[in-house]
Structure formats: structure tokens, C-alpha cells
Amino acid sequence: MSPSIWQILLVLAIVILLFGPKRIPGLGKSLGEAIRGFKKGLNEDSEIDVTDASKKEQIHEASQSEKSRTGAEVKDKQESSSS
């Protein structure tokens, strides 16, 4: 069931009364930009990085220390097994 012409006109009249004729073009522009941004976000494959630079450094340092610690543990196991 589609809306009739009178229902559409009534909704448009209410919108004009609420927002005024000067603000309607700005609302339409904002709505269009939001829709374009949403579609662009759906089409992009990459993830958005929201971490701070300091958090990135902390994560990087933690992963480096984890790698070096794991490497030392492997060397210890190799030395103990070869003895």
C-alpha cells in the first residue's frame, strides 16, 4: 500500500512547519552526505584504526618484548635438549 498524494503533502507541510523553508536544503544536503558516507563505508575493505599513537607504541613494544622473551625460551629449550 503506497502513500497517497495527500499523505505526502501533509508530511511535507509538517516538515516545513517544523524546520522552516530555509533549513530544509541544509537538512537534505546533510542527509545526502550521510548516505554517501554510509555507502562508502560499506564498500571499503580496510578497517579504521581508532587507536592513539601512544597506544600503538605500547602495543608494538609489548609485542616486541613478547617475541624476544619467546625467542629466549626457545633457545633455552634447545640448549637443554642438546645437553
MDTraj code that builds the backbone (N, CA, C; nanometers):
import mdtraj as md
import numpy as np

residues = "MET SER PRO SER ILE TRP GLN ILE LEU LEU VAL LEU ALA ILE VAL ILE LEU LEU PHE GLY PRO LYS ARG ILE PRO GLY LEU GLY LYS SER LEU GLY GLU ALA ILE ARG GLY PHE LYS LYS GLY LEU ASN GLU ASP SER GLU ILE ASP VAL THR ASP ALA SER LYS LYS GLU GLN ILE HIS GLU ALA SER GLN SER GLU LYS SER ARG THR GLY ALA GLU VAL LYS ASP LYS GLN GLU SER SER SER SER".split()
xyz = np.array([
    [0.0846, -0.1173, 0.0000],
    [0.0000, 0.0000, 0.0000],
    [0.0890, 0.1234, 0.0000],
    [0.0847, 0.2007, -0.1054],
    [0.1676, 0.3197, -0.1172],
    [0.0930, 0.4424, -0.0634],
    [0.1684, 0.5412, -0.0160],
    [0.1025, 0.6604, 0.0380],
    [0.0382, 0.7423, -0.0753],
    [-0.0746, 0.8021, -0.0441],
    [-0.1431, 0.8851, -0.1445],
    [-0.0778, 1.0223, -0.1511],
    [-0.1154, 1.0981, -0.2510],
    [-0.0601, 1.2325, -0.2705],
    [-0.0928, 1.3221, -0.1509],
    [-0.2089, 1.3042, -0.0901],
    [-0.2488, 1.3874, 0.0244],
    [-0.1628, 1.3566, 0.1472],
    [-0.1289, 1.2317, 0.1645],
    [-0.0428, 1.1954, 0.2773],
    [0.0979, 1.2540, 0.2599],
    [0.1483, 1.2492, 0.1382],
    [0.2806, 1.3054, 0.1103],
    [0.2797, 1.4565, 0.1320],
    [0.1765, 1.5237, 0.0828],
    [0.1663, 1.6683, 0.1015],
    [0.1543, 1.7059, 0.2492],
    [0.0815, 1.6263, 0.3255],
    [0.0663, 1.6530, 0.4681],
    [0.2010, 1.6390, 0.5394],
    [0.2772, 1.5376, 0.5068],
    [0.4089, 1.5185, 0.5673],
    [0.5012, 1.6343, 0.5287],
    [0.5015, 1.6755, 0.4035],
    [0.5840, 1.7884, 0.3601],
    [0.5448, 1.9174, 0.4314],
    [0.4147, 1.9401, 0.4500],
    [0.3696, 2.0604, 0.5207],
    [0.4174, 2.0585, 0.6662],
    [0.4108, 1.9449, 0.7302],
    [0.4578, 1.9343, 0.8693],
    [0.6082, 1.9580, 0.8773],
    [0.6833, 1.9044, 0.7822],
    [0.8281, 1.9245, 0.7803],
    [0.8606, 2.0723, 0.7625],
    [0.7897, 2.1399, 0.6725],
    [0.8138, 2.2829, 0.6504],
    [0.7789, 2.3629, 0.7756],
    [0.6714, 2.3263, 0.8433],
    [0.6352, 2.3969, 0.9664],
    [0.7381, 2.3746, 1.0777],
    [0.7899, 2.2541, 1.0883],
    [0.8853, 2.2239, 1.1943],
    [1.0227, 2.2871, 1.1701],
    [1.0745, 2.2749, 1.0510],
    [1.2110, 2.3181, 1.0234],
    [1.2203, 2.4520, 0.9527],
    [1.1174, 2.4946, 0.8852],
    [1.1223, 2.6196, 0.8108],
    [1.1840, 2.5994, 0.6742],
    [1.1440, 2.6826, 0.5791],
    [1.1913, 2.6641, 0.4410],
    [1.3411, 2.6909, 0.4227],
    [1.4023, 2.7655, 0.5130],
    [1.5447, 2.7967, 0.4972],
    [1.6339, 2.6806, 0.5395],
    [1.5895, 2.5982, 0.6323],
    [1.6730, 2.4891, 0.6827],
    [1.6565, 2.3589, 0.6048],
    [1.5543, 2.3460, 0.5254],
    [1.5285, 2.2206, 0.4533],
    [1.6407, 2.1851, 0.3544],
    [1.6938, 2.2805, 0.2744],
    [1.8051, 2.2425, 0.1854],
    [1.9282, 2.1931, 0.2622],
    [1.9572, 2.2534, 0.3751],
    [2.0703, 2.2089, 0.4563],
    [2.0478, 2.0694, 0.5112],
    [1.9247, 2.0397, 0.5517],
    [1.8924, 1.9061, 0.6004],
    [1.9069, 1.8024, 0.4895],
    [1.8618, 1.8377, 0.3700],
    [1.8751, 1.7470, 0.2556],
    [2.0205, 1.7207, 0.2211],
    [2.1028, 1.8262, 0.2271],
    [2.2454, 1.8113, 0.1984],
    [2.3114, 1.7214, 0.3027],
    [2.2812, 1.7450, 0.4280],
    [2.3385, 1.6628, 0.5348],
    [2.2958, 1.5169, 0.5224],
    [2.1705, 1.4951, 0.4904],
    [2.1211, 1.3590, 0.4736],
    [2.1909, 1.2897, 0.3564],
    [2.2087, 1.3612, 0.2462],
    [2.2785, 1.3050, 0.1307],
    [2.4228, 1.2689, 0.1622],
    [2.4928, 1.3577, 0.2350],
    [2.6310, 1.3289, 0.2733],
    [2.6387, 1.2074, 0.3656],
    [2.5434, 1.1964, 0.4560],
    [2.5420, 1.0824, 0.5476],
    [2.5201, 0.9518, 0.4717],
    [2.4296, 0.9529, 0.3757],
    [2.4030, 0.8325, 0.2968],
    [2.5252, 0.7946, 0.2142],
    [2.5906, 0.8951, 0.1516],
    [2.7120, 0.8670, 0.0730],
    [2.8222, 0.8106, 0.1611],
    [2.8404, 0.8679, 0.2787],
    [2.9421, 0.8176, 0.3713],
    [2.9139, 0.6756, 0.4151],
    [2.7878, 0.6465, 0.4401],
    [2.7490, 0.5113, 0.4799],
    [2.7766, 0.4114, 0.3683],
    [2.7403, 0.4465, 0.2458],
    [2.7654, 0.3575, 0.1319],
    [2.9147, 0.3383, 0.1094],
    [2.9920, 0.4456, 0.1250],
    [3.1368, 0.4364, 0.1085],
    [3.1951, 0.3437, 0.2148],
    [3.1459, 0.3542, 0.3362],
    [3.1931, 0.2671, 0.4437],
    [3.1601, 0.1211, 0.4188],
    [3.0473, 0.0948, 0.3577],
    [3.0110, -0.0433, 0.3256],
    [3.0995, -0.1018, 0.2173],
    [3.1430, -0.0181, 0.1236],
    [3.2216, -0.0661, 0.0104],
    [3.3698, -0.0793, 0.0417],
    [3.4190, -0.0133, 0.1469],
    [3.5611, -0.0196, 0.1784],
    [3.5936, -0.1502, 0.2488],
    [3.7098, -0.2073, 0.2122],
    [3.7538, -0.3322, 0.2725],
    [3.8435, -0.3090, 0.3936],
    [3.9073, -0.1932, 0.3988],
    [4.0028, -0.1696, 0.5073],
    [3.9313, -0.1339, 0.6368],
    [3.9995, -0.1640, 0.7477],
    [3.9447, -0.1321, 0.8781],
    [3.9918, 0.0057, 0.9201],
    [3.9145, 0.0722, 1.0012],
    [3.9510, 0.2031, 1.0519],
    [4.0289, 0.1834, 1.1807],
    [4.1463, 0.2480, 1.1887],
    [4.2302, 0.2376, 1.3073],
    [4.1941, 0.3509, 1.4026],
    [4.1435, 0.3175, 1.5186],
    [4.0987, 0.4186, 1.6137],
    [4.1888, 0.4270, 1.7361],
    [4.3029, 0.3567, 1.7356],
    [4.3924, 0.3616, 1.8500],
    [4.4789, 0.4863, 1.8439],
    [4.5149, 0.5379, 1.9599],
    [4.6038, 0.6531, 1.9680],
    [4.7450, 0.6101, 1.9316],
    [4.8272, 0.7083, 1.8958],
    [4.9656, 0.6783, 1.8603],
    [5.0403, 0.6193, 1.9796],
    [5.0147, 0.6705, 2.0998],
    [5.0830, 0.6173, 2.2180],
    [5.0403, 0.4735, 2.2452],
    [4.9142, 0.4433, 2.2229],
    [4.8670, 0.3055, 2.2415],
    [4.9339, 0.2136, 2.1402],
    [4.9503, 0.2613, 2.0160],
    [5.0164, 0.1812, 1.9134],
    [5.1591, 0.1486, 1.9556],
    [5.2298, 0.2502, 2.0108],
    [5.3667, 0.2277, 2.0541],
    [5.3716, 0.1250, 2.1672],
    [5.2795, 0.1349, 2.2630],
    [5.2763, 0.0403, 2.3734],
    [5.2492, -0.1011, 2.3234],
    [5.1575, -0.1136, 2.2297],
    [5.1260, -0.2447, 2.1736],
    [5.2470, -0.3005, 2.0996],
    [5.3135, -0.2139, 2.0223],
    [5.4314, -0.2571, 1.9468],
    [5.5421, -0.3013, 2.0410],
    [5.5679, -0.2216, 2.1468],
    [5.6723, -0.2575, 2.2427],
    [5.6389, -0.3879, 2.3143],
    [5.5129, -0.4053, 2.3497],
    [5.4724, -0.5283, 2.4188],
    [5.4905, -0.6497, 2.3277],
    [5.4560, -0.6340, 2.2014],
    [5.4713, -0.7477, 2.1101],
    [5.6186, -0.7780, 2.0852],
    [5.7027, -0.6736, 2.0799],
    [5.8464, -0.6959, 2.0618],
    [5.9066, -0.7668, 2.1819],
    [5.8668, -0.7248, 2.3030],
    [5.9215, -0.7894, 2.4223],
    [5.8715, -0.9340, 2.4316],
    [5.7475, -0.9576, 2.3886],
    [5.6925, -1.0937, 2.3880],
    [5.7707, -1.1814, 2.2905],
    [5.8037, -1.1256, 2.1746],
    [5.8799, -1.2015, 2.0754],
    [6.0196, -1.2325, 2.1267],
    [6.0856, -1.1358, 2.1889],
    [6.2215, -1.1592, 2.2383],
    [6.2201, -1.2584, 2.3535],
    [6.1179, -1.2508, 2.4391],
    [6.1079, -1.3443, 2.5504],
    [6.0813, -1.4858, 2.4983],
    [5.9946, -1.4973, 2.4009],
    [5.9633, -1.6273, 2.3423],
    [6.0861, -1.6848, 2.2733],
    [6.1625, -1.5993, 2.2054],
    [6.2849, -1.6441, 2.1396],
    [6.3870, -1.6941, 2.2394],
    [6.3984, -1.6261, 2.3555],
    [6.4925, -1.6705, 2.4594],
    [6.4494, -1.8038, 2.5176],
    [6.3194, -1.8249, 2.5360],
    [6.2687, -1.9510, 2.5887],
    [6.2985, -2.0654, 2.4926],
    [6.2852, -2.0408, 2.3648],
    [6.3130, -2.1440, 2.2645],
    [6.4606, -2.1796, 2.2673],
    [6.5480, -2.0777, 2.2783],
    [6.6917, -2.1039, 2.2839],
    [6.7260, -2.1853, 2.4071],
    [6.6657, -2.1530, 2.5225],
    [6.6906, -2.2278, 2.6456],
    [6.6495, -2.3738, 2.6288],
    [6.5359, -2.3969, 2.5676],
    [6.4885, -2.5349, 2.5478],
    [6.5823, -2.6109, 2.4539],
    [6.6310, -2.5407, 2.3502],
    [6.7222, -2.6058, 2.2556],
    [6.8528, -2.6421, 2.3247],
    [6.9041, -2.5504, 2.4079],
    [7.0298, -2.5765, 2.4776],
    [7.0133, -2.6913, 2.5776],
    [6.9009, -2.6950, 2.6471],
    [6.8805, -2.8007, 2.7474],
    [6.8587, -2.9365, 2.6792],
    [6.7968, -2.9385, 2.5644],
    [6.7747, -3.0654, 2.4952],
    [6.9008, -3.1173, 2.4292],
    [6.9934, -3.0280, 2.3921],
    [7.1162, -3.0711, 2.3279],
    [7.2177, -3.1219, 2.4309],
    [7.2007, -3.0891, 2.5561],
    [7.2962, -3.1320, 2.6597],
    [7.2770, -3.2744, 2.6995],
])
top = md.Topology()
chain = top.add_chain()
for i, resn in enumerate(residues, 1):
    res = top.add_residue(resn, chain, resSeq=i)
    for name in ("N", "CA", "C"):
        top.add_atom(name, md.element.get_by_symbol(name[0]), res)
traj = md.Trajectory(xyz[None], top)
